[in-house]
Amino acid sequence: TTVRDYPISGGDSQMNNFIIKFKYTFNAPMYSYLQPYAGYQYISASSPVSDLTAAQQEMVDDLAKSSIVFGVSFLKRLVPGWFARLDLGTDMYNLGVGLEF
C-alpha cells in the first residue's frame, strides 16, 4: 500500500502487510461453515524521502507493527459454489460474496 503525501506533502510512504493464519472449518446448520483462526501479522513501513526530520521518520516508523491476530470467518452457502462471507477479527472486518471451491 502506498500512503500518499505522508509524512510530508510530496513524499509517499510504503506499507507492506504480511499475515499468516491457521484456520479450522466447522460445519454449522443450514449449509453454513464457521472458521475460527489465529495467526501473526507483520506490517512494515518505509519512506523513500531522504530529508525527513527525526519526528517525521518516527511518524513513518509508527506505522509498522507486528501482532498476534485472531478472529472468525462465517460462510453461508447461497447456491452451490457461491457463499456469503463475514470476517471478524483483530486484523480485519469484511463482508462479501464469493466463489469458493
N, C-alpha and C positions, 0 to 999 in steps of 0.2 A: 504494500500500500504506500502511496506517496501522499504525504501531507503537504499541501501547497502553502507557501508563504509562512512556514513555521521553522524556526523560531523568529525569523526576521522576514520582512517583505522582500520578495525576490529570491528567497532561499527556501528550498524544499527539503523535507526530511523523509527518509525512507524507513518503513517498518516492515519487518518480516515476522510472520506468525507461524509457529510450528506447534502442532498438537498431536499427541499420541493418546488414543483411547482404547480401553478394553471394555467391550460390551457383551452382555449375555441376553438372549432373547427368551422371554416367557410368553406362552400363549395366554391370551386374555379372551373373555367372552365375545361373541359376535364378530368373528374374523378379525380380531384386533391383536396387537402384539405390544408388549412392554419391554423396553430395553434400557435397564439401568447401566450406567457407565462410570468409570473412574479413569483418570489419566493425568497427563502432565502437559502444561502449556508453557512455551518459551517465546517471548516477544523481544526481538532486538530492534534497536533504533539507531540510525546514524544520519548525519547531515554532511553533504559534500562541501559545504561552505567552510572555507579555511579561516576566515577572520571573525569567528564568533567570540564573544566575550565569555568569561567563565560562567556567568549567570545564564547566558543563552545556551552554552554547552550543557549545563546542568538541566535546563529545560528539556533538551533532547534526550539526555540520559534518563530522565524521569519517566519517559515513555516506555522504556524497557522494563520487563518484569518476567518472572517465572513463578509458577504456582501449580499446585495440585488442583485438578478440576474434577467435578463430579456432577451428575445430573441424570436425566431420564429422557428417553425418546418414546413417544407413543405413536404407533402406526395403526390406522383403521383402514381396512380394505374397502374400497369403493366398488370396484369391479375387478375381475382377475387381472393382476399385474399393476393396477393403479391404487395408490394409497394416499390418504391424507396423513400428514406427519406433523407432530408437535414436538419440539425440542425445548426443554427447560433445563438449564444448568448454570454453573458458575462461569462458564466460558461463553455461552450464547443463549439467546431466546429466538426461536424460529418457528414459523407456521407456514406450511406449504403443501403442495400436491406434487406427487412424483411417480415415476415409473420405477418399480422395484423388481429385481429378479435375482 
